[in-house]
Amino acid sequence: MFPYQVNRSIMNHNNHLKTLVYLSFASYFLGIAMMQLMVFLLFLTGIYTAVKNRTPFAGPLVLNTQAFLFMFAICLSAVWNAYAHGYSEEIKFHWAFLVFWFIDRELIKELDWNKLFFFTIIASIPSIIRSFAWLCQPDEIAWAFKVGFSTYPRAFGFNANTITYSEGLIALIAWIFAYITFNENKQKKRFLLLVVLSALLIITFSRVRSGWLAFLIISFVHGVTYAPHRKVVLGFFCLLIGGFFIALMIFGFNFESILERQELLLRGINLFLEHPILGIGPDRFDFYPPISSGLTSHPHNTIVGIASETGVIGLAFFLLFTLSLMRRSYQLFRAYRGRKTPLAWVTRALFYVNISFWVFGLSDYNFGSTEVLLLHILHWAVIVRIPMPDEEAAKKGDSRLLKTKSVLSQSNTDSSGMLGI
């Protein structure tokens, strides 16, 4: 009776943990407060389950070590800069990066990927409806036809800003593109393609150039790597390029924004040159002189942002970890492609989302938003903990070998007993 109760207890905790994983992914579209709550509950439940079941949050040792070294560089920079300023301000660090260690590798095998996907789709619908309601205000439309669409309101759902929301929409599109390669239900496909079209319209009317660029690149990669969709997607890709230039003609290129980003980028490079070893510390851009327009925010580039915050040490560990992670996601995608398993489309989605991280990272600082950082690190945690097919096969082979040895040992013991030895 007691072993049954223990197993049932473990199963219940795992079910709670799985539900929190689904909710953590989906909560991105419900706002930062909800996402922080879900991630915090995931952390507490995960720690309790790991201690109770004695199952550490495992993964490939190399990637875990690289992630730890990068986190160490962030904390070292934070503590050193707090000390240098006499601890006059609170010590800040990118706490969201801790999410990387929240998900157990064994739990990955039990996740229902369809459930995770549809939790996220359902959670995104209210934000899409809210965004369309915001964009379709009659007064704003009438004003736009008079003076132009360059000042048209930008939608942001329930997120902090438009770019943050658009990055989530691109991640959602990446999952949809991957899912429809595996699912044959035509009604579901039509609904999901409607979600894609809605997301793309929101990104277009909100004038998020990096969102369009990420969509173009993911569409191209999808067309190249998935033969059944190749002709349709690549043909649509050509139309999208034309649509991109038409959108620029209608909404304008917003050169003022480009100039501000350029100044912030140069400011970030100068801060890195002034503090090359450990940087200025996480979230400390406000402590330094502003650019000519008065802005003191982070540079709109992830590599420059990391370099200026954590110095050459943090930048080296960041590049080592993220490039290894990109390689891992591509290897998983290649290894599972064509297999009749849900991981075939899941690894495709993870690969697409990882591409979007780098595309948005060229024109924005992905570590400057807790929402975006949580979104990507949840994906990174899953990438690291999905085993390669050969790793899983080797593990199953080892377990079968152990069972065979156990059976043979037991039969030898029984034979010896019968012979009176």
N, C-alpha and C positions, 0 to 999 in steps of 0.2 A: 504493500500500500504506500509506504513512504517514498520509494523511487518514483512511483507514478505521480505523486503529489509534487515532487521536485521537478519532474519533466513538464508537468502541467504549468507550474509556476514559471519556468523558463520560457515556455511557449507563450504565455500571457504577456510577459515582459517584452519578448521579441515582437509580438503583435502590436503592442503600444509603440515600440521603437519604430517599426515599419510605418505605422500611421503618421508618426511625427516626421519621418523622412518625407513622406508624400506631402504633408502640410507645409514643411519647410520650403520645398521647391515651389509649391503653389502660392505660398503667402507673399511672394515677390510682388504680385499684382494687387495685393491688399494693403500696401503701405509699409513703411519701415517699422512702425510700432508693432504690427502684427507679425512681421518677419522676425524681429528681434525676440518676441515672445516665443514663437515656435522653435527658433534655434536654441533659445535658452532651455526650453523644456526638453528638446532633443539632447542637449548636453547633459542635463541632470539624469534623464532616463538612461542615456547611453553609459554614463559613468556607473550608475547603480547596477545596470545589467552586466557590464564588464567585470565589476568587482564580484558580483554574486555568482556569475557563471565562469569566472576566471578565464575570460576570453579577451585578451588585449586587442586594441584597434590596430590590427596588423596590416601589412601591405609590403610591396617590394622594399627591401632594406635601403637600397640606393636612393630611391625617391624620397623615402621618409627621412633619411639623413640629410638630403639636400634641402628639404622643406624645413627641417629643424635648424639647419645652419642659417637659412634666410631669416627665420623667425628670431634666431639669436642675434643676428645683425640688426634687425629692427629694434629689439629691446636694448641692445648695447648702445645704439645711437640715441634712443629715447632717454636712457639713464645718464649717459655722458652729457648730453645737451642740457638736461635738467640740472645736473651738477654745475655745468659751466655758467648757467644763469642763476645759480644760488638757490635752486628749487623754488624760485619765485612763482612758478606756474605748475599746474598739475603735470604729471608724467603721462604723456599720451603715447599709445602704440596702436597698431592696427589689430585690435583684439579679434576682429572677424576672421583673421587667418587661423585662429585656434579651431575653427570649424573643420579644418582639414583632418583633424584627429578624432572627430566625433562619431564617425560611422565605422562599424565593425565590418571586417572583411567577410566573415561568415554570414552576416546579415544580408549582404549583397545577393547571395545565392537565393534568398527567400523573398526578395522584393518582387512584387507584381508590377512589372513595368507598364502594363496597360493602365493599371490603377493610378500610378504616379503621373502618367501622361494625361489622363482625363481629369484628375484632380487639378492639374495645372491649367488645362483648357477651360474648365468650369470656372476657376478662380479668375481667369483673364476676362471673361465675358462682361462682368459689371464695369470693369475699367474701360473696356472698348466702347460700351454703350455711353458711359460718362464722357469719354473723349469725343464721340460723335455729337453728343448733345452740346458740348462746349464749342466744337468747330462749326456747328450748323446754326449759330445764332443769327437770326434774320438781319439785325442791325449791323453786325460785323460783315456779313456777306455784302449788304448794300454799300457799306463804307469801302470795302475792298474793291468793288467795281468802280468806285469813284476815284480812289487814290492809288489803287494797286494792291497786290497781295503781299507786298514785302513786310507789312506791319500786321498781317493776319494773326489772330491769337494762336498760340501753340498749345497742343494738348499734352497732358502729362498723367492722365489716369488718376491713380491714388498715390503716385510716386512723388519724389522730391522735385524733380524737374523733367523737362522734355527729353533730354539726351538719356538720362537714366531710364526713363520709361521706354524709349525707343530701343535701347540695348536689350531690355527684357523682351520686347516684341520680336526682335531678331532672333533671340534664343528660342522663343516660342515657334517661330517659323522654321528654325533649324530642326526642332523636334517633329514638327508636322511633316516636313519634307522626308525625314527619315521614316516616320511611321507609315506613310502611304506607300512606301516600297514593300511593306510587309503585310499590309491589310488590304483585302480585296473587296471590302464592302463599299459599294458605289455611293450609297447615301452618306456614309461617314466621310468618304473622300470629298463629296460635294460640300458638306458642312465645313470640313477642315480647310478646303480651298477658299471658302467664303471668309473664314477667319484670317487667312493669309492676305486676301485682298483688302479686308478691313484694316489690318495692321499696316499694310503698305500705304493705304490712303492716309492714315493717321500720320505716318512718318513723312509722307510727301507734303501734306498741308502744314505740318509742324516744321518743315524745312530743316530736317536733320540730314545733312549731307553724308555723314559717316554711316547713318542707317541705310541709306540708299546704296552706298558703296559696299557695305557688308552684305546686303541682300543680293547685289549683282555677283559678288564673288562666290557666295554660297550657292547661288543658282547655277553658276558656271561649273563649280566643282561637282554639284549634284548631277548635272547633265553629262559631264565627262565620266563620272564613276558609276552611273546607273544606266545601263544600256536601254531598258524598256522606255525610259523617260527622255532619252537623249535627244531625239529629233524635236520633240515638243518643247523641252526645256531650253535647248540651245536656240531654237527659233524664237521662243518667248524672250530669251536673253537679248537678242538683237533688238526686239521691240522695247525692252526695258531701257537699253542704252539711249534709244531715241526719246523715250519717255523722260529719262533723266534730264536731257538737254532741254526738252520742252518745259519741264518743271522749273529749270533754272531761268528760262525766259519769262515764265509767269511770276515766279516768286522772287526772282533776283538772287544774286550770289552773296549778298551781304558782306561787302568788302570791309566794313567797319569791324565785324566779328573776326575776319581773317587778320586784320592788323592788330587787334587786341590779343589774339592767340599768339601771333608772332612775337609781340612784346613780352608776354608772359613766358614764352618759350626761351627767349634770350635772357630774361631775368632768372629762370630756373638754371640755365647753363652757367650764368655768372655766380649764382649761389653755390653751385657744385664746385666751380673753380676756386671759390673762396674757402670752402669747407670740403676738401677732396676726400678725406679719409673716412670720417663718420657722418658727414652731411650736417644738416641743420636740425635733424630730428623730425619724427612724424608729426604732421599737422601743425607745423610751426611757420608756415609761410607768412602769416599775419604779423609776425614779429620783425619783419624786414621791410625796408622802404618799398613803397608801391611803384608801379609803372606810371607813365605820364598821365594816363587816364584815371589814376587813383586806385586801380585794382591791386589787391594783394593776394589773390587766390593762387592756387597751384598751377603749374604749367599744364597745358592741355596735351600732354604726351606722357605715356606711362614710363618709358625708359628714362626720360629726363626727370620726371617726378621722383622716381626711385633713387636716381643718382643724387639729386639735390637733397633728398630727405635722409638717405642712409649712406651716402658716400660711395667710394669705389668698392668697399667691402660688401655692402648690401647689394650693389648693382651686380657684382660678380656672382654672388650666391643666387640672386633673382634670375639672372640669365641662365645660369647652370640648371636651376630647378625647372623653370618654365619651358626651356628648350627641350630638356629631357622629358617633360610632361607632354609636350607636343609630339615628340617622337613616339612616346608610349601610346598616345591616343591614335596616332596614325597606324602603328603596329597592330593595335586592337582592331581598328577598322578593317585593315587588310586581312587579318587572321579570321575574323568572323564573317566577312563579306561572302554572300552566297550560301551560308549555312542556314539550315531550317531551325533557327532558334531565335527567341526574342532579342538576344544579345547582338544579333546581326544588325537590327535597326537601332538599337540603343547605342552601340559603339559608333554607328554612323552619326547619330545625333550629337554625341559627345564630341566627335571630331569637328563637326560643323560649328558647334558652340565655341570650341577652342579657337577656331579660325576667327570668329567674330570678336573674341577677346583681343586679338592682335590688330584687327582692323579698327575697332573703336579706340584701341590703345595708341594709335598713331595721332589721333586728333583729340583725345581726352585722357584724363588720368584715372584709370580704373581703380586705383587705391584711394582716390579722393572721395569716393562715395561708399558708405557702408553697405548700402543696398546692392550695388554692383559687385562689390567685393564678396559679399555673402553668396550671391548668385553664382559667381564663377568658382569660388572655392568649394561649394557643394558639388559642382560638376567635377572639379579636380579630385575631390575625395573619392568619388565613384570611379573615375578613370584609374586611379592608383589601385583600387581594391578589386576591380574586375580581373580575374585571372586570364592569362593567355590560354588558348585551347590545349596546347601541349603541356602547360603547367597543370591544368586540371586533369588531363589524361594520365600524366605521370603520378599525380596524387591518387587517382582511382586505382592505377596499376599497383602502387605501393600498398594500398589498403587491401586489395585482392590478394597480393602476395603474402601479406601478414595473415590474412584469414586462412590461406592455403597452408601456410606453415603451422598455424595453430591447429588446424584439422589433422595434419600429418603427425604433429607432436602428440595430440590426444590419442590418435589411433595406435601410435607406437607404444604409448603408455598402457593402453588397454591390452595390446598384444603381449607386452611384458608381464602384465598381471596374470593373463591366462596361462602363460608358460611357467609361472611361478618364479620368475626371475626377481 
